[in-house]
Amino acid sequence: MTADPARVIATARRWLGTPYHEQASLCGVGCDCLGLARGVWREVVGDEPFPIPPYSRDWGEMGPREVLAEGARRMMMETVPADAPPGALVLFRMVPRAIAKHVGILTGPQSFIHAYEHLGVIEQPLTPGWRRRIAFAFLFPRSGNI
């Protein structure tokens, strides 16, 4: 069972305006893109099932493993990125052939929320440039279904 998308979106919108702070996850205080997703998880699903190890900010990082996608698969239902509905968590590949390292939450067919350096948590249009970078999509589970 998946979480109510309206609840996921409303929860993510409560984070709007939160300043950017690398590897943090406190609504209104500071977060990065993964911290935003972690905070929405805690409010919608419950406790985080495992600790998140420190990670590199290098969006061009190459490697054989899609670490974020592998972690998401352990606790979320994967969906086809082109079919991802509002409320879905999307992972962006910011540099071709690099691993996916940016995270956002779809708020509509043409918009998403993410934490962006210097801007904090914002909602913005899902432009063609952003859409083509989506590499993976996942649905939040309903509380108690992980």
Buried (B, 14 or more C-beta within 10 A) or exposed (E): EBBBBEBBBBBBBBBBEBBBBBEBBEBEEBBBBBBBBBBBBBBBBEEEEEEBEEBEEEBEBEEEEBBBBEBBEEBBBBBEBEEBEBBBBBBBBBBEEBBBBBBBBBBEEEBBBBBBEEEBBBBBEBEEEBBEBBBBBBBBBBEEEB
